[in-house]
């Protein structure tokens, strides 16, 4: 399946060649670390996707003159592994499909392709094939990586074989290439190739009562060049995660067809709402996002609320960011995070001006409610409420109503009642808690 540039942009995937870990995520993305850095990809012809990759045994040479450089790739030298390695009938059919597909997408190759792995799985016969490219152009900037080959998984679909996303192999290093694929109608079979390094696997994620991400990883056991794992169906969202040991974003293992799974049905970009509360200017300056990312440690504060090894797309609700100041003068930052169709969460952070933020309150966001965000801050700093388009008011015990402002308000801790004037003209009041 071919994905468009627009589909690629909505897929939240980790680019391991740009990322050192969660603290740097905001430096790259500047949306609270929530958006995944998109793996460098482009669509060529009808179905060729680019991913940073590498080669290191059979010789690959740049043609001509000063640019003549040799590359070695063990993928071309090692014998085919898997229980179908010696099945010549399967091999002939497989390579016929491979050659037709590369001709269709106009990927020029040199020499014969090599079947790295071929075996049976619960989803049918599957293989991983690599071929040298006929040309060696520079395919990335500013890195200057050169194309040296093409690689892809080939899966069984009913009574035929289909080539999955074809990825470019470059001289940059193979960690950026997919080393796993989801197979079967329900994408409930995971094939992971063995590249000689230990890999750990998490089948699902959950959330703690405060919204922190919970994952359990276990070692992947390889046999004859690969591991075949049963996983929960991954039809419209990807719950699994793969990482080389130790588990870390820099060791993220790409799964070939997660982009295609996440782009099924399409989904518009979420509405991004940024609100700066009255009086916040002196603390936050002209560029609050820069201050939060580089000086107040926002990514570190929210690290446990992100899924750095998972692959997700944005949720359907808005992405809300609020900059403010608490009554005692601390910087106040609110972020909402939503993965796929999981519940959205809001996290409120506080920190003295110039020091690191920390999460002090969190809760589920219900964008269908009159007040979607309602978080009581500690130390008597009040209750933070948010409802885009609405206006708030509050009342102290036996006191009169006071206006609290539009969209977002920090209601005093002593307030007992809240008034919400909705955009549709209706007004409602009730206890603050």
Residue, then its C-alpha position, 0 to 999 in steps of 0.5 A: x500500500x502506498x501512502x501519500x506525503x500527507x499520510x506520512x506527516x500524520x504518522x507519529x514515528x521516531x527518527x532515530x538518526x535525529x534523536x538522543x532521547x526524550x529530553x531532546x524531543x521538544x528541541x526537534x518538534x516543539x509541541x510538548x514532545x507529543x508529536x513524533x518526529x517523522x522518519x525521513x520518507x518520500x514516495x517514489x513512483x507508485x510505492x517506493x518509500x525512503x528510509x535511512x538504511x545502510x550496508x556493511x559485506x557483498x561489494x556495492x560500488x558507486x559507478x565512475x571516477x572519483x565517486x567510486x566507493x566500495x560498500x560491504x553488506x553481510x545481507x548479500x553474503x549470508x545464506x538465506x535463513x528460515x524454513x523456506x530457505x531451500x524451497x526453490x518453487x517458493x523462491x522462484x515465485x517470490x523473486x518473480x513478484x519482487x522483480x515485477x514490483x520493482x519494475x512497476x515503481x521504476x527502481x533500477x537494480x543491478x544483479x540478482x536480488x538476495x533473499x535474506x529470510x524466507x519462512x512460514x508464519x501463521x499469516x502465510x509464507x513471508x520473506x525479506x529481500x534486498x537488491x543492489x541499486x543500479x545508481x548511487x545518487x545522494x538521497x538525503x540532505x544535508x547528510x549526503x547519504x547515497x543510495x546503495x540498494x532496496x529492501x522490503x518484506x514480501x507477504x502472503x495475501x490470500x493466494x498471492x504474494x505482495x511486496x510491502x513498502x520498498x525502502x531505500x538502503x543507503x550508506x548511512x547505517x541500517x538502524x533506520x530501516x524496518x526490521x519487522x513487519x505486521x502480517x495477516x488480515x488483522x495485523x496480529x502476527x509480528x515478524x522480527x528479523x535477527x540482526x545479531x543484537x538483542x531486541x525487546x518487545x512490548x505488546x500493548x500500553x496502558x495508562x496509570x491513574x494519573x495518565x503516566x504511560x505503562x509498558x512492559x517489555x520482554x526479550x524477543x527470542x530469535x530462531x533461524x534468523x527471525x522471531x514470529x510473535x502473536x500480538x493484539x490486532x493492530x488494525x487501526x492503531x499500533x499498540x506494540x513497541x520494539x526496541x533494541x536492548x537497552x530500551x531507549x528511543x535511540x534503539x527504536x526498531x521500525x516496523x515496516x507497515x505501521x504508517x499504512x495502518x495509521x493512515x487508514x481512513x485518514x484523519x485531519x490534523x488536530x486543532x492546536x490552541x495556544x492560550x497565554x493567560x493575563x499577566x503571564x508575559x513577564x514570566x514567559x517572554x515573547x516566545x513561551x514555547x522556547x522558554x518551556x523547551x530550552x530553559x524549564x525542562x518541559x520534556x523532562x517533566x512530561x517524559x513519563x506521559x509520553x510513549x517514546x518507543x511506541x508509534x502513534x498518530x494524533x488523537x481527534x481532540x484539540x491540542x491545548x497549550x496554556x501559559x500562565x503564572x500561579x498566584x505565588x508567582x511560579x510559571x504555570x504550563x498546561x499541555x494536553x496529550x492524546x494518542x490515537x483513540x485513547x483518552x486525552x490527558x491534561x497535565x499542569x506543571x509548575x516551577x519557579x521562574x528560571x527553574x525546572x517545571x514539574x507535573x503537579x496535577x493531571x486528569x482525563x480531558x472530556x472535550x464533549x463536557x461543558x468544562x473539558x479541563x478541570x485541574x485543582x492545583x496544590x498549595x492553594x493555587x486554585x483550580x485551572x479550568x479550560x473550555x475554548x470559546x467559553x467565558x468563566x466566572x466564579x463566586x466565593x462563599x456567600x459572595x458575588x459573581x466575579x468574571x474570570x476571563x475567556x477560554x481558560x481561567x485559574x479560579x481562586x482556591x476559595x471559590x465554591x461555585x463556577x459559572x460557564x457562559x458557553x459559545x452557544x449562548x447558554x449559561x450554567x452554574x454549579x459547585x466548583x468541585 
